[in-house]
Amino acid sequence: MAQYKLNDPDFLRDPTSVLAQMREEGPLVRTKLPIIGQCWATTTDAATREVLKDEALFARNPANAGGKDISRYYWFLPRFMRPLTRNILSLDGAEHKRIRAAVDHSFSRAAIDALRPEITQVADQYLDQLDPSKPVDITQDYARMLPLDVISALLGIKPDLRQKLSRAIAPISKPTGIIALFTAMPGLYRTQKLLRAEIETIRHTQRNGLLSTLIHDASNDLSDDEVLSLAFVLFIAGHETTLHLISDAVFAISDGTKFNEPTSLAIEEFMRFFSPVMMTKPLFVRETHERFGQTLQQGDKVIAQLIGSNHDPDRFENAAEIQTDRRPNAHIGFGFGPHVCLGMHLARTEAQIALERLFNRFPDLERAPKNAPPVYSERYGFRGMKTLKVNLKP
């Protein structure tokens, strides 16, 4: 059984050869991944889309595939993690739709467009704080901070708590295996403790923001644990994808990639090429069946490789090249099917504004040193810069 090192620095720099090798084995290959263990992985665009849209045969919750409920599936996790694992990303059917419906309106295109002035203000605020007289870390000082502030404001989390949560989640971005996962547990525990306390505070006060709406709107029938898990996922996922998308794009532009109008096309191409979220959480086979020339047993885990789809030469001409004017560009960087990314409009808008404001102010920005290689995050399943030093050259 092949064990493809999908978080190896060489793969993250250029995944082309490994993805081609996987496709040669077939649209669905058997492999072993850290934390997840033995699983199947899709390798083509067609296979990835098929798995993600087929709810009848692929479940997010192993309880719907002959196994334990997701809250108890990862038996080695501490008890406090149970409500966090049972979240919108790991539920199926009516249960998933009910929870998603409670927040869908807040992430619609119209709702996010209304936030453009606020996002622009946040971007300018952080750009004002950068010191152009010395190299700055665009990942940590800009790309990370902007989406954290935006999702916090959307949720209604006050600035003092934002800072505490930001420090608490810092270790969460590093897990690459079981041991590393457990080193992140204190941060996870503190994060859920802070969010529980905030939810309880909001329950007894009126405040603007999505959390207050979820708690006080009588039309929502969410339990306390459901509100907690939703807040946790929205806070983590609400900044992580955008963080990597922005830093990946800055690296590419500083490497000579064109960033011209319409910038929306470039954002889509950066999302396709880098695929900041490289794969989905495991899906579970509901019943034994034949698929893609393989026998899938009930309970088998399947990883949908978004990066495999986005680099499939049968779907994209010159898939291994960044073409910021690519049309059409039907990538699935934000997922596909019923679980397509809830915050995709927010991520696109944040990235577009962040990059436009950055390069309007510092059009000659370059890496420091000029030809420095990328330093990728250690977080498994993600493709983004851990650090990116640049000279702003105002």
Secondary structure, DSSP 4 states (H G I P E B T S, - for coil): -B---TT-HHHHH--HHHHHHHHHH-SEEEEEETTTEEEEEE-SHHHHHHHHH-TTTEESSGGGGTS--HHHHSTTS-GGGHHHHSSGGG--HHHHHHHHHTTGGGGSHHHHHTTHHHHHHHHHHHHHH--TTS-EEHIIIIITHHHHHHHHHHHT--HHHHHHHHHHHGGGG---SHHHHHHTHHHHHHHHHHHHHHHHHHHTS--SSHHHHHHH-TT----HHHHHHHHHHHHHHHHHHHHHHHHHHHHHHHTT----SSHHHHHHHHHHHH-SB-BPPPEEESS-EEETTEEEPTT-EEE-BHHHHHT-TTTSTTTTS--TT-SS----TT--GGG--TTHHHHHHHHHHHHHHHHHH-TT-EESSTTPPPEE---TTB--EEE-EEE---
